[in-house]
Every structure is written in C-alpha cells, then in structure tokens.
Amino acid sequence: MKALHIYVGARARQHIASHGLFPQHVRVVPAAAGGPKGLILNHLDQQLFGDWLPQGGHAVHLVGASIGAWRMATAAMPQAEQAFKDLASGYIQQHFEPEPGRKMPTPGKVSQGFIDTLRGFFGTEVNAMLQHPQYQLHILTSRGKQVLRRGTPARTAMGFTGLALSNAVTRKAVGLFLERTMFSTSGESLPVPLNDLPTGRVELTPTNFIPAMLASCSIPFMLNPVDDIPGAPRGSHWDGGIVDYHFHWHYSAMKEGLVLYPHFQRQVVPGWLDKALKWRHSASPWLDNVIVLAPNPEWVATLPGGKLPDRKDFTRMNFADRTQAWTQAVAEAQRLREDWESWLARSCPIDELKVL
C-alpha cells in the first residue's frame, strides 16, 4: 500500500505525460490551514524545500495561511530541512497551561504564548527569509470589515454568526465581513489572479512579519485578533484560513507553470466555513494545472487513532499521550517522502496519477 497519492488536474496530467515533472515546472506552492494536520507533511516538506525545489533556481511563490503560513515561512529559512524538523518538534511540544479555575487557557494567554513561540523559532532569520533569492513568500490574514473591524467579544460573536449564515448562501458574502489580506515579500507578483473576493496587498517587512504570522494563525475565540498591523489598513486581523482555508484559487489562469500542492487531503476546500458544505469540496476547472500530494486515506487509517493529528487532540488527550501520538504520526509520514522520491526516480509514471 502506498502512503502517498498524487492527484492531478487535466492540464497537469498532460504536462507530466509530455515533459515529466521537474522543479523548474513549479511556479506556486500553496499551504493549507488546518492546524496539526499539517504535521503529516513534515518529511515531504523537508524534501521539497530542502532538496528538490532549490534545484530549479527560479522564482517560486509560497502561499500560506495559519500552519500553512508557518510552513511556508519555514521553507524560506536557511537550512530549510533542519528548520522543518524543528517546526515539527516545537509544534508537537506546545502547551499552554490554563489559568487557575479554567479548563482552557484564555485567548490572551494563547496569543502571548504563540508570540513567544514565533519569536523564538524565527529569531534573527527574518531578514534573510524576506530576501530569499528564490522564494516569494505570501502570508494570508482575514481583516475584519464592518462589525468585525474591531474584535471585541460581542462584535466577534455577532460578526462570525452573520458570516457563517451568509456564507452558507454564497461564498461571495465572505467579502462583506472580511477582506483577504496578503502580506508579500517584495519582488515578482503572485501570478494567480485574486478577483473572487476583496483582496488587500501589503509588503511583508521585518516590522510586520511576526504580527502577520500571529494574525494568520489567530483562530477566532481561541486567540485574540491582531489589531492594526504595520503597513496594513487599520482593523482586526484573524486567521487567514477563514477566507482561504485551502486556497481554491484560479490557478488555471496562470500564463505558465504548475501548482504543486502538498496537502493533507485530496479536497481543496475554499474557506474555513465551507468545511461542512460538502458541495463546495469538489475540484473545479480552476485546479486544472494543480498537482496535489496527499496521504492515502487507507494509510491514514494505520496512524495512531486511525487519523491525522487534529486540534481536538488538545482536549481529548493528555499532554503525554498527544505528544506520543503526534510524534509517531510524523515519524511514519517518512513514507510520504519515500513514495514521492520513488515516483520521481521512476520518471513520473502517469499510470500512478489520480484524478483530482
């Protein structure tokens, strides 16, 4: 049984059949929100960003929200392979002790703890990351509009209730409550058109890197929003995955190149509130030039608990059991890297590709 499944759109399949797949063919790499699920891609990330993609020597756009933003920023660090090992270890070991009398820590405590984690992890490497000779980094947040412009508890509850109800009718309603905000390093612009929802663009700098990263990971009600990020319009910013959970973008409009998507599942779900809306989980023509690398569901069933690590593990497992289960899952995910390297070494056989 293979651990890795490779799903492709029609144009991507035709490209691989004619040319194979080489690093220089890849223009964009998205990285989904999804919390601990992203840990399962750690060994694959080590290979892609530490060895394979650098061989292309061309500009590659790395796009991420939430843990995906953390992963893509890690890819731009010096010694990326070791940095991904450190990311997995640090994420697995994170623990925020609740205040006395509480079962869960307050959002303020989690936010401050995460600020400390980000500063400790990225340290003095930020300048080098933002000037990476190959990678253009794009970190996504969701900036509040109207009632969500300021993240007080009452306004947050009211705004996200309205957003959930409106989004169930049409995804375009997201733009009434939130603006997709993309913090990007200077240089070549993202080659994907973003005209589906209101989108703001801000230069990513050493001054706003940590606030943007924190905001991209700030899940409503679990962390506080980040207010007034330097360089961005005033307002509260939340988790980028609310607007762009898996980045179901119009990639097929790119003039050239493919999208390589290391993902924890086959489905590319548009927004966080679309998780329960199964009719929005299908592939669309926008993904025609996309290659998704995802774990085989049958292999996932062999992992601890028969599933990927997920955020619910924080409450249903104690610290020792959770860290043991997640550590084992990450160790076994070496299989994803091995299957990917084997497919490349065998000249990318198209009979092993699956329809996205």
C-alpha positions as CSV (number, residue, x, y, z in Angstrom):
1,M,0.0,0.0,0.0
2,K,1.3,3.4,-1.0
3,A,1.2,6.1,1.6
4,L,1.2,8.9,-1.0
5,H,-1.5,9.6,-3.6
6,I,-0.8,12.1,-6.4
7,Y,-3.9,13.9,-7.7
8,V,-3.7,16.0,-10.9
9,G,-5.9,18.3,-13.0
10,A,-6.2,17.5,-16.7
11,R,-3.6,20.1,-17.8
12,A,-1.1,19.0,-15.1
13,R,-1.5,15.3,-16.2
14,Q,-0.9,16.3,-19.9
15,H,2.2,18.2,-18.9
16,I,3.6,15.3,-16.9
17,A,2.9,12.9,-19.7
18,S,4.8,15.1,-22.2
19,H,7.6,16.5,-20.0
20,G,7.7,14.6,-16.7
21,L,7.9,16.8,-13.6
22,F,11.0,18.9,-12.7
23,P,11.5,21.7,-10.2
24,Q,11.6,24.4,-12.8
25,H,8.0,23.5,-13.8
26,V,6.6,24.6,-10.5
27,R,5.6,28.3,-10.0
28,V,3.3,28.2,-7.0
29,V,3.2,26.1,-3.8
30,P,0.1,26.6,-1.5
31,A,0.0,25.5,2.1
32,A,-3.4,25.0,3.7
33,A,-4.7,26.0,7.1
34,G,-5.7,23.0,9.2
35,G,-3.7,23.1,12.4
36,P,-1.9,19.9,13.4
37,K,-3.0,18.1,10.2
38,G,-0.1,19.9,8.5
39,L,2.4,18.0,10.6
40,I,1.8,14.9,8.4
41,L,3.6,16.8,5.6
42,N,6.8,17.5,7.5
43,H,9.1,14.9,5.8
44,L,7.6,15.8,2.4
45,D,8.3,19.5,3.2
46,Q,11.9,18.7,4.2
47,Q,12.5,17.0,0.8
48,L,10.6,19.6,-1.3
49,F,12.2,22.7,0.2
50,G,15.5,21.4,1.4
51,D,16.4,19.5,-1.8
52,W,14.1,19.3,-4.8
53,L,12.7,22.8,-5.4
54,P,16.1,24.6,-4.9
55,Q,17.4,22.7,-8.0
56,G,15.1,24.8,-10.2
57,G,16.8,28.1,-9.4
58,H,13.8,30.1,-10.4
59,A,11.2,32.2,-8.5
60,V,8.6,30.1,-6.7
61,H,5.6,31.6,-4.9
62,L,4.9,30.2,-1.4
63,V,1.4,30.9,-0.2
64,G,0.2,30.0,3.3
65,A,-2.4,30.6,6.0
66,S,-2.3,29.5,9.6
67,I,0.0,26.5,10.0
68,G,0.5,26.8,6.2
69,A,2.0,30.2,6.7
70,W,4.3,28.8,9.3
71,R,5.3,26.0,7.0
72,M,6.0,28.4,4.0
73,A,8.0,30.8,6.2
74,T,10.0,27.8,7.4
75,A,10.7,26.9,3.8
76,A,12.4,30.3,3.3
77,M,14.7,29.9,6.3
78,P,18.4,29.0,5.8
79,Q,18.9,25.2,6.2
80,A,15.2,24.5,5.5
81,E,15.4,20.8,6.1
82,Q,16.6,21.2,9.7
83,A,14.1,24.1,10.2
84,F,11.2,21.8,9.3
85,K,12.5,19.2,11.8
86,D,12.5,22.0,14.4
87,L,9.0,23.1,13.4
88,A,7.5,19.6,14.0
89,S,9.2,19.3,17.3
90,G,8.2,22.7,18.5
91,Y,4.6,22.3,17.3
92,I,4.2,18.9,19.0
93,Q,5.6,20.2,22.3
94,Q,3.5,23.3,22.5
95,H,1.4,23.5,25.7
96,F,-0.4,26.4,27.3
97,E,-1.4,25.8,30.9
98,P,-4.9,27.2,31.7
99,E,-5.2,29.9,34.3
100,P,-6.4,28.8,37.8
101,G,-10.1,27.8,37.7
102,R,-10.2,27.4,33.9
103,K,-10.3,24.2,31.8
104,M,-8.8,26.1,28.8
105,P,-6.3,29.0,28.7
106,T,-7.8,32.4,27.7
107,P,-7.2,33.7,24.2
108,G,-4.9,36.3,25.6
109,K,-2.7,33.8,27.1
110,V,-2.6,31.6,24.0
111,S,-1.8,34.7,21.9
112,Q,1.1,35.8,24.1
113,G,2.4,32.2,24.2
114,F,2.3,32.0,20.4
115,I,4.1,35.3,20.0
116,D,6.9,34.0,22.2
117,T,7.0,30.8,20.1
118,L,7.2,32.7,16.8
119,R,9.9,35.0,18.0
120,G,11.9,32.0,19.4
121,F,11.5,30.0,16.2
122,F,12.3,32.6,13.6
123,G,14.7,34.6,15.8
124,T,17.3,36.5,13.8
125,E,16.4,34.8,10.4
126,V,13.6,37.1,9.4
127,N,15.7,39.5,7.2
128,A,17.3,36.5,5.3
129,M,13.9,34.9,4.8
130,L,12.3,38.0,3.4
131,Q,15.2,38.4,1.0
132,H,15.3,34.8,-0.1
133,P,16.9,34.6,-3.6
134,Q,14.3,32.1,-4.9
135,Y,11.1,32.1,-2.8
136,Q,8.4,34.8,-2.8
137,L,6.5,34.5,0.5
138,H,2.8,35.4,0.8
139,I,1.2,35.2,4.2
140,L,-2.6,35.5,4.3
141,T,-4.8,37.0,7.0
142,S,-8.5,37.8,7.2
143,R,-9.0,41.5,8.0
144,G,-12.4,42.4,9.6
145,K,-14.9,44.8,8.0
146,Q,-18.0,46.5,9.3
147,V,-19.0,44.7,12.6
148,L,-15.7,42.7,12.6
149,R,-13.5,45.8,12.1
150,R,-12.7,45.6,15.8
151,G,-12.5,42.3,17.6
152,T,-14.4,42.8,20.8
153,P,-16.1,39.7,22.2
154,A,-19.6,40.9,21.3
155,R,-18.7,42.1,17.9
156,T,-16.7,38.9,17.1
157,A,-19.6,36.7,18.1
158,M,-22.1,38.8,16.2
159,G,-19.9,39.1,13.1
160,F,-18.9,35.5,12.7
161,T,-22.5,34.3,13.3
162,G,-23.6,36.6,10.4
163,L,-20.7,35.4,8.3
164,A,-21.5,31.7,8.8
165,L,-25.1,32.2,7.8
166,S,-24.3,34.4,4.8
167,N,-21.6,32.1,3.6
168,A,-24.0,29.2,3.5
169,V,-25.9,31.1,0.9
170,T,-23.0,32.3,-1.2
171,R,-19.2,32.4,-0.7
172,K,-19.2,35.9,-2.1
173,A,-20.8,37.0,1.2
174,V,-17.4,36.5,2.9
175,G,-16.3,39.8,1.3
176,L,-19.0,41.7,3.2
177,F,-17.4,40.7,6.6
178,L,-13.7,40.0,5.8
179,E,-11.0,41.2,3.4
180,R,-8.4,38.7,2.3
181,T,-5.1,40.4,3.1
182,M,-1.9,39.2,1.6
183,F,1.4,40.1,3.1
184,S,4.0,39.5,0.4
185,T,7.8,39.9,0.1
186,S,8.9,42.5,-2.5
187,G,9.7,41.2,-6.0
188,E,7.7,39.3,-8.5
189,S,3.9,39.5,-8.0
190,L,1.8,36.4,-7.4
191,P,0.9,35.0,-10.9
192,V,-2.6,34.0,-9.8
193,P,-5.5,36.5,-10.2
194,L,-7.4,37.2,-7.0
195,N,-10.6,38.8,-8.1
196,D,-13.1,36.4,-6.5
197,L,-13.2,38.4,-3.1
198,P,-12.0,41.7,-1.8
199,T,-8.2,41.5,-1.5
200,G,-5.7,43.8,0.1
201,R,-2.0,43.6,-0.5
202,V,0.7,44.7,2.0
203,E,4.5,44.4,1.7
204,L,5.9,41.9,4.2
205,T,8.7,43.5,6.2
206,P,10.7,42.7,9.3
207,T,8.4,45.1,11.2
208,N,5.1,43.3,10.4
209,F,6.3,39.7,9.9
210,I,5.6,38.5,13.4
211,P,2.2,40.3,13.7
212,A,1.2,39.0,10.3
213,M,2.2,35.4,11.2
214,L,0.4,35.7,14.5
215,A,-2.7,37.0,12.8
216,S,-2.6,34.3,10.1
217,C,-2.8,31.7,12.9
218,S,-5.3,33.6,15.2
219,I,-8.4,31.3,15.3
220,P,-11.4,33.3,16.5
221,F,-12.3,32.7,20.1
222,M,-9.1,30.7,20.7
223,L,-6.7,33.6,20.1
224,N,-7.2,37.3,20.1
225,P,-7.2,39.1,16.7
226,V,-4.2,41.2,15.9
227,D,-5.0,44.9,15.6
228,D,-3.5,47.5,13.2
229,I,-0.7,45.5,11.7
230,P,2.1,47.9,10.5
231,G,1.7,48.7,6.8
232,A,-1.9,47.4,6.6
233,P,-5.2,49.3,6.8
234,R,-6.4,49.7,10.4
235,G,-8.5,46.9,11.8
236,S,-8.5,43.5,13.4
237,H,-6.9,40.5,11.6
238,W,-7.8,36.9,12.1
239,D,-6.7,33.5,10.8
240,G,-6.1,33.6,7.1
241,G,-7.8,30.2,6.7
242,I,-11.2,31.7,7.4
243,V,-11.2,33.3,4.0
244,D,-8.8,30.9,2.3
245,Y,-8.8,27.5,4.1
246,H,-7.2,25.5,1.3
247,F,-6.6,28.2,-1.4
248,H,-9.1,27.1,-4.0
249,W,-7.9,29.8,-6.4
250,H,-8.0,30.4,-10.1
251,Y,-4.6,28.7,-10.8
252,S,-5.5,27.7,-14.3
253,A,-5.4,31.4,-15.3
254,M,-1.6,31.4,-14.8
255,K,0.2,32.1,-18.0
256,E,2.8,29.4,-17.4
257,G,3.9,26.8,-14.9
258,L,2.2,24.3,-12.5
259,V,1.0,24.4,-8.9
260,L,2.5,21.8,-6.6
261,Y,0.3,21.4,-3.5
262,P,1.5,19.2,-0.6
263,H,-1.8,18.8,1.2
264,F,-3.3,16.6,3.9
265,Q,-6.3,15.5,1.8
266,R,-7.5,15.4,-1.7
267,Q,-10.2,18.0,-1.4
268,V,-9.3,21.7,-1.8
269,V,-11.9,23.4,0.3
270,P,-12.4,27.2,-0.4
271,G,-13.0,28.7,3.1
272,W,-12.9,27.5,6.7
273,L,-16.7,27.9,6.9
274,D,-17.1,25.6,3.9
275,K,-15.8,22.5,5.8
276,A,-19.4,21.4,6.4
277,L,-20.6,22.4,2.9
278,K,-19.7,19.3,1.0
279,W,-20.9,20.7,-2.3
280,R,-18.0,23.1,-2.2
281,H,-15.4,20.4,-1.8
282,S,-15.2,19.2,-5.5
283,A,-12.4,20.1,-7.8
284,S,-13.2,22.9,-10.3
285,P,-11.6,23.9,-13.6
286,W,-9.5,26.4,-11.6
287,L,-7.4,23.5,-10.4
288,D,-6.6,22.2,-14.0
289,N,-2.9,22.8,-13.6
290,V,-2.6,21.6,-10.0
291,I,-0.8,18.6,-8.6
292,V,-1.9,17.6,-5.1
293,L,0.4,15.4,-3.0
294,A,-1.8,13.9,-0.2
295,P,-1.8,10.9,2.1
296,N,-3.7,7.8,1.0
297,P,-6.8,7.6,3.3
298,E,-6.1,3.8,3.8
299,W,-2.6,4.6,5.0
300,V,-4.0,7.3,7.3
301,A,-6.2,4.7,9.0
302,T,-3.0,2.9,10.1
303,L,-1.8,6.0,12.1
304,P,-2.4,6.4,15.9
305,G,-6.1,6.7,16.4
306,G,-6.7,5.9,12.7
307,K,-6.5,9.6,11.7
308,L,-4.3,12.6,11.2
309,P,-3.3,14.7,14.2
310,D,-6.0,17.3,14.7
311,R,-6.9,20.2,17.0
312,K,-9.4,18.2,19.0
313,D,-6.5,16.1,20.4
314,F,-5.6,19.1,22.6
315,T,-8.8,18.4,24.7
316,R,-9.4,14.7,24.3
317,M,-5.8,13.6,25.1
318,N,-3.5,14.5,27.9
319,F,-0.1,16.1,27.0
320,A,1.9,12.9,27.2
321,D,-0.5,10.8,25.0
322,R,-0.9,13.6,22.5
323,T,2.8,14.2,22.0
324,Q,3.4,10.5,21.7
325,A,0.7,10.0,19.1
326,W,1.8,13.1,17.1
327,T,5.4,12.1,17.2
328,Q,4.6,8.6,15.9
329,A,2.4,10.0,13.1
330,V,5.2,12.4,12.0
331,A,7.8,9.6,12.1
332,E,5.6,7.3,10.0
333,A,5.0,10.1,7.5
334,Q,8.5,9.5,6.2
335,R,6.6,7.1,3.9
336,L,5.1,10.1,2.0
337,R,8.6,11.4,1.2
338,E,9.8,7.9,0.2
339,D,6.8,7.4,-2.2
340,W,7.3,10.9,-3.7
341,E,11.1,10.3,-4.3
342,S,10.3,6.9,-5.8
343,W,7.8,8.3,-8.2
344,L,10.3,11.0,-9.3
345,A,13.1,8.4,-9.7
346,R,10.9,6.2,-11.9
347,S,10.4,9.1,-14.4
348,C,7.0,10.1,-13.1
349,P,4.8,7.3,-14.3
350,I,1.4,8.7,-15.3
351,D,-0.5,5.4,-14.6
352,E,0.0,6.2,-10.9
353,L,-1.7,9.6,-11.1
354,K,-5.2,10.0,-9.8
355,V,-7.9,12.4,-11.0
356,L,-8.2,15.5,-8.8
